[in-house]
Each structure stands twice: as structure tokens, then as C-alpha cells.
Amino acid sequence: MKIKKVIIKDDKKIYWREKDLHTQYGYIKENTLKKVKTGKIKTHLGKELLVLDALFNDNLEKIHRGPAIILPKDIGLILSLTSIDKNSIVLDAGTGCGVLAMFLARFCKRVYSYERNPDFLKIAKQNLKEMEIKNIVLKEEDVYDSINENNLDLIVLDLPEPWRALKNVKKALKQSHYLVCYLPTINQVSELIENSNGFYHERIVELIYREWQSDITKLRPKSQMIGHTGFLVFLRNI
């Protein structure tokens, strides 16, 4: 079941689906939460909370997790630099718990997502059902062996050895269109570039993400930041 409301107090988020909400600040009756749309609300203890409607990213925070995911900071770059649109047919592998596939599905006509680990695939299926996303086709397949689709507008590989799939990628991907590989180490990047004949190497990107505190009395960067997560290698099929 999807999250319906996000309740915020002192920068802490509480997620509500159904039934009465019990918090450290007091409780709020289910009927009250159903009636309120957005704005301020008080618990039975008189504590004031902020209520917002849950959006896609709010629900994404509460999905079932399995393997490590590509973070939104990196996904945003994929979405913005690959020229995909509402008519695009794309493929990603491996699926993991489905985060990248779900982001792609919001922008594209259809997403094919390959995952060879049946346990991860089970998690992804559950997440897609709860997020009510219908334009993703999950497959227990291995892109190292084959890609069954063709004429694709984008392929994204979150795999340890993407160079092993390049022959299959080249056949399945439209000419001039993008292959994006997400790789944690520069050794993997080097191996990919050395073995990617037939592709134009457009860019290698590492994105660092730093938030600032929103307290107006002490504006400064937060003490912790999201540093290195992975390298994004953008290749074009030629």
C-alpha cells in the first residue's frame, strides 16, 4: 500500500498509510488524517505537525530494499543527458529493487528491466505493485547472454562487468543513442573504455552531492554529504 501522507516535525518525517497515527508527539485519529489535505495539524497532546500529501519520492523512501541502489543524484543525470522522452523504449540491468526502472518509467513509454537474481526480482516485483507502476516489464534474464529487445532508445547497465554485454547492447540499441554504465571504481571504467570499440565515449561523470542546513539562523553546509557513489560512463552507439 502506498504512503498517503507525510507528517513533518523538526525535520523528521513520519509516513502514514492507514489507521490511527501514533508518534512521540502524540496521536492523530485516522478520520482526521483522511480529512486534512495539507497544512498544520495538532496531536492529542497539542503538538503542531505539518501534513503533506505523499509524492513519488516519499513513497520511494519506503520501498523494500535489497541490493545497493543508484541514488537520485546519479539517476537525475541519466534522465537529463540521454535525450529520452515519453515515447522512449529503454532497458536497464540489473534491476535490483527497481529504483532506476521506476524513475525511467515516469519519463518513458516502456521500460524493460533485466535481473538474473530471483531474490532481487521478487523484491522488485513487490515494489512495482505497491508503487502501482505498470509500464515496466521485469525479466529474469542476463544481458551478458542476450538482449531480446531491439531498437531501444537507451540502455543502462548497473553491472560489475558491462563490457561483457557490449556485443548484445550494440545489436539492441539504436544508432547514436546512449549506453550508460554505472561503475563504482575507476578500474572498471578503464576496462570498459578499453573494450568498447564501436561506441563513442562521450563523457565520464562523478557527481558529488552536498546539502545545506535550512535553519536561517545558521546557514552552512551540512556536516555529512554524499560523496562518491559511482562513475557514470556515457557511450553512444556508432
JOFENGI-V844769 format. One record per residue. RES is the residue in one small letter. SS is DSSP state (2 for helix, 1 for strand, 0 for the rest). PSI is psi in degrees with one decimal (999 if undefined). OMEGA is omega in radians with two decimals (* if undefined). Layout:
BEGIN
RES	SS	PSI	OMEGA
RES	SS	PSI	OMEGA
END
This chain:
BEGIN
m	0	134.2	-3.10
k	0	153.3	3.02
i	0	138.8	3.14
k	0	-37.6	-3.11
k	1	148.3	2.99
v	1	123.0	-3.13
i	1	126.3	-3.02
i	1	135.3	3.06
k	1	122.0	3.12
d	0	44.5	3.13
d	0	7.0	3.06
k	1	138.8	-3.12
k	1	136.0	3.05
i	1	131.9	-3.06
y	1	132.2	-3.09
w	1	132.2	3.07
r	0	-53.2	-3.08
e	0	171.0	3.14
k	0	175.9	3.13
d	0	144.6	-3.13
l	1	118.7	3.12
h	1	124.9	-3.11
t	1	173.2	3.07
q	0	-13.5	3.14
y	0	1.7	-3.07
g	1	-179.8	-3.10
y	1	160.2	3.08
i	1	132.9	-3.11
k	0	148.5	3.14
e	2	-44.5	-3.13
n	2	-36.2	3.12
t	2	-42.9	3.14
l	2	-31.9	3.10
k	2	-34.4	-3.08
k	2	-37.2	-3.09
v	0	139.4	3.09
k	0	-76.4	3.04
t	0	158.9	3.13
g	1	-166.8	-3.07
k	1	147.0	-3.13
i	1	152.2	-3.12
k	1	142.7	3.05
t	0	176.9	3.13
h	0	-14.5	3.08
l	0	1.0	3.13
g	0	8.1	3.11
k	0	131.6	-3.08
e	1	128.1	3.13
l	1	158.2	3.08
l	1	130.1	-3.13
v	1	128.8	3.08
l	1	150.9	3.01
d	1	138.8	3.12
a	0	131.5	3.09
l	0	-176.6	-3.07
f	2	-50.0	-3.08
n	2	-31.0	3.07
d	2	-45.0	3.12
n	2	-33.3	-3.14
l	2	-31.4	3.14
e	0	-18.3	-3.05
k	0	13.1	3.11
i	0	168.4	3.09
h	0	130.7	-3.09
r	0	152.3	3.05
g	0	-100.1	3.10
p	0	168.8	3.08
a	0	148.8	-3.08
i	0	159.7	2.91
i	0	127.5	-3.06
l	0	156.4	-3.14
p	2	-32.9	-3.14
k	2	-36.6	3.12
d	2	-36.2	3.11
i	2	-39.3	3.13
g	2	-37.5	3.12
l	2	-39.5	3.09
i	2	-45.6	-3.12
l	2	-36.5	-3.03
s	2	-21.0	-3.02
l	2	5.2	-3.07
t	0	3.7	3.04
s	0	26.2	3.07
i	0	157.4	3.14
d	0	-168.8	-3.04
k	0	-15.4	-3.14
n	0	1.5	-3.04
s	0	143.4	3.00
i	1	121.2	-3.01
v	1	166.7	3.12
l	1	139.1	2.98
d	1	150.7	3.12
a	1	140.3	-0.21
g	0	154.9	-3.02
t	0	-42.3	-3.01
g	0	-129.5	3.09
c	0	4.7	2.96
g	0	9.0	-3.04
v	2	-53.2	-3.12
l	2	-43.8	-3.14
a	2	-39.7	-3.13
m	2	-39.8	3.07
f	2	-45.7	3.13
l	2	-37.9	-3.10
a	2	-23.5	3.12
r	2	-19.2	-3.09
f	2	-22.9	-2.97
c	0	162.9	3.11
k	0	-43.6	-3.13
r	1	144.0	3.10
v	1	126.0	2.95
y	1	131.2	-3.06
s	1	120.1	-3.09
y	1	133.1	3.07
e	0	126.1	-3.11
r	0	-10.5	3.12
n	0	112.0	-3.08
p	2	-29.5	3.11
d	2	-42.1	3.09
f	2	-39.0	-3.13
l	2	-37.2	3.11
k	2	-41.9	3.11
i	2	-45.3	-3.13
a	2	-43.0	3.13
k	2	-41.9	3.12
q	2	-41.4	-3.14
n	2	-41.8	3.13
l	2	-37.6	3.12
k	2	-45.3	-3.11
e	2	-33.3	3.13
m	2	-5.7	3.08
e	0	44.9	3.10
i	0	124.3	-2.97
k	0	-8.9	-3.08
n	0	29.1	3.04
i	1	131.2	3.07
v	1	109.2	3.13
l	1	136.7	-3.13
k	1	135.7	3.00
e	0	80.5	-3.06
e	0	166.4	-3.13
d	0	115.2	-3.11
v	0	-19.1	3.04
y	0	-29.2	-3.12
d	0	-47.0	-3.10
s	0	160.8	2.95
i	0	118.7	-3.03
n	0	-22.4	-3.13
e	0	161.8	3.05
n	0	173.1	-3.14
n	0	38.9	-3.10
l	1	148.4	-3.13
d	1	-19.0	-3.14
l	1	141.1	2.97
i	1	131.3	3.10
v	1	127.3	-3.12
l	1	117.7	3.00
d	0	71.8	-3.01
l	0	152.5	-3.10
p	0	-25.9	-3.10
e	0	66.0	-3.04
p	2	-24.8	3.13
w	2	-23.5	3.11
r	2	-16.3	-3.11
a	2	0.0	-2.98
l	2	-37.1	3.12
k	2	-43.9	3.12
n	2	-38.0	3.11
v	2	-45.3	-3.08
k	2	-36.9	3.13
k	2	-33.1	-3.01
a	2	-22.4	-3.02
l	1	137.0	3.06
k	1	149.0	3.04
q	1	143.2	-3.13
s	1	-10.0	-3.09
h	1	171.1	-2.89
y	1	139.4	2.79
l	1	126.0	3.08
v	1	128.1	3.12
c	1	130.4	3.11
y	1	118.0	-3.01
l	1	129.6	-3.11
p	0	-31.5	-3.02
t	0	152.6	3.13
i	2	-22.3	3.05
n	2	-41.5	3.11
q	2	-40.1	3.11
v	2	-45.9	3.14
s	2	-44.6	3.13
e	2	-41.0	3.14
l	2	-48.6	-3.10
i	2	-40.6	-3.12
e	2	-24.1	-3.05
n	0	24.3	-3.05
s	0	43.1	3.02
n	0	140.0	-3.10
g	0	-0.9	3.08
f	1	144.7	3.03
y	1	126.6	-3.13
h	1	100.3	-3.05
e	1	-47.5	-3.13
r	1	153.9	2.97
i	1	127.7	-3.02
v	1	138.4	2.93
e	0	122.3	-3.05
l	0	123.1	3.09
i	0	135.6	-3.03
y	1	120.8	-3.14
r	0	122.5	3.10
e	0	158.4	3.03
w	1	151.8	3.03
q	0	143.1	-3.12
s	0	-2.8	3.10
d	0	114.2	-3.04
i	2	-21.9	-3.11
t	2	-15.6	3.14
k	2	65.8	-3.14
l	0	121.0	3.11
r	0	165.4	3.07
p	1	147.7	3.05
k	0	153.3	-3.08
s	0	-32.3	3.14
q	0	146.9	3.12
m	0	163.8	3.05
i	1	107.0	-3.12
g	0	-123.1	-3.11
h	0	127.2	3.00
t	0	-45.2	3.12
g	0	166.3	3.04
f	1	140.6	3.02
l	1	120.4	3.13
v	1	119.4	-3.12
f	1	115.5	3.12
l	1	148.6	3.08
r	1	138.4	-3.09
n	1	126.0	-3.12
i	0	999	*
END
